[in-house]
Amino acid sequence: MANTHLTKETQNMKIGDILEARERIASIVNKTPMIQSIILSEKVGRPVYLKLENVHEVGAFKIRGAANKILSLTEEQKKRGVATYSTGNHGMAVAYVANKLGIDAVVCISNRVPKAKVDSLKRLGAQIEIVGDSQDDAGVRCYELEKEKGLTVIQPFDDPHVIAGQGTIGLELMEDLPNLTDVIVPLSGGGLLSGIGLAVKSSERDIRVTGVSMEQSAVMYESLKVGKPIELEESETLADSLLGGIGLDNQYTFNMVRQYMDDVLLIPEEEIAYAMAYMMDKHRIIMEGAAATGIAAILGNKIPHQTGDIAVIISGQNVDISILLQLIQKYTADEM
Ligand SMILES: *Cc1c(COP(=O)(O)O)cnc(C)c1O
């Protein structure tokens, strides 16, 4: 994992793709707030900022990539409709964007996806197909629909338009934080990290990118370790939005994450749980487990460098509220 500035095109993606994405999605996606967390800044002795990607209407950043991809389709493709498979937030983003643009959307999901997410998908007007135990099973069904009905499959991460859409976060970070030196990015398929990485490494500034995943089933981490995309069994985690493979035929994100990620941290379940309860208690911010991995890295003082501003991507808030309540009860009995 090299710590280098961008010197050449990566997979033919350029900073211009992200600049274009920003204009394209402006009618659907608002710039999100950046707030300083005083309590976390005191904890680590340097400014910690929260990039609030939880405040989008769908409760997660994935609206950016979905909007950029769907708005780039031809009129003919839009008429036939779109399909997607996802652990929830990407599906919700696709449903939301399609609905806004008057395009039909089918979402294929596995039976592991939490009930809160299924209900939200239905409310957004998507057709739901529940298949199998994993995101991979849902993916197979999705490609059947592409063959049978001519729907366009909207990839959750391994697509240049999706990556460029997520990369718009990187532009906003650099605009808002002139002293930014570290970005903490939840990592699953790597679309979020690839986009932010491309954005910040294309600048003249020295900004480090740290990926955070849960300890179990961290597919990108294990794939980078062996040097090629691999598959892993999915296991239960509070960070359910970080589950799912990266695709054995990964085209973009494996290489982009390899190029842009300076460090990677794996977070144990108890620390994810504690971070979720902590943020509710101290900040009144609802975070799903995936987003809490970044806060856990801060709380555990795991960011290896000493100076400059840290931005943590608060990637989403879509957690079953009963799970969050249990965690709050569990941890507020202790000293937080
Ligand atoms: C999808 C998602 C991630 C990870 O994004 P990738 O592009 O798959 O790495 C992180 N947090 C939340 C809330 C997500 O929905």
The ligand as an SDF file (V2000), in Angstrom:
LIG
                    3D

 15 15  0  0  0  0  0  0  0  0999 V2000
  -21.4380    0.8630    1.2700 C   0  0  0  0  0  0  0  0  0  0  0  0
  -21.0860    1.4140    2.5730 C   0  0  0  0  0  0  0  0  0  0  0  0
  -19.7410    1.4950    2.9950 C   0  0  0  0  0  0  0  0  0  0  0  0
  -18.5840    0.9550    2.1900 C   0  0  0  0  0  0  0  0  0  0  0  0
  -18.4990    1.4740    0.8860 O   0  0  0  0  0  0  0  0  0  0  0  0
  -17.6930    0.6940   -0.2530 P   0  0  0  0  0  0  0  0  0  0  0  0
  -17.7160    1.5820   -1.4210 O   0  0  0  0  0  0  0  0  0  0  0  0
  -18.4150   -0.6000   -0.5020 O   0  0  0  0  0  0  0  0  0  0  0  0
  -16.3310    0.4200    0.2880 O   0  0  0  0  0  0  0  0  0  0  0  0
  -19.5000    2.1010    4.2200 C   0  0  0  0  0  0  0  0  0  0  0  0
  -20.4850    2.5520    5.0030 N   0  0  0  0  0  0  0  0  0  0  0  0
  -21.7760    2.4840    4.6340 C   0  0  0  0  0  0  0  0  0  0  0  0
  -22.8050    3.0220    5.5560 C   0  0  0  0  0  0  0  0  0  0  0  0
  -22.1200    1.9130    3.4030 C   0  0  0  0  0  0  0  0  0  0  0  0
  -23.4060    1.8470    3.0630 O   0  0  0  0  0  0  0  0  0  0  0  0
  1  2  1  0
  2  3  1  0
  2 14  2  0
  3  4  1  0
  3 10  2  0
  4  5  1  0
  5  6  1  0
  6  7  2  0
  6  8  1  0
  6  9  1  0
 10 11  1  0
 11 12  2  0
 12 13  1  0
 12 14  1  0
 14 15  1  0
M  END
$$$$
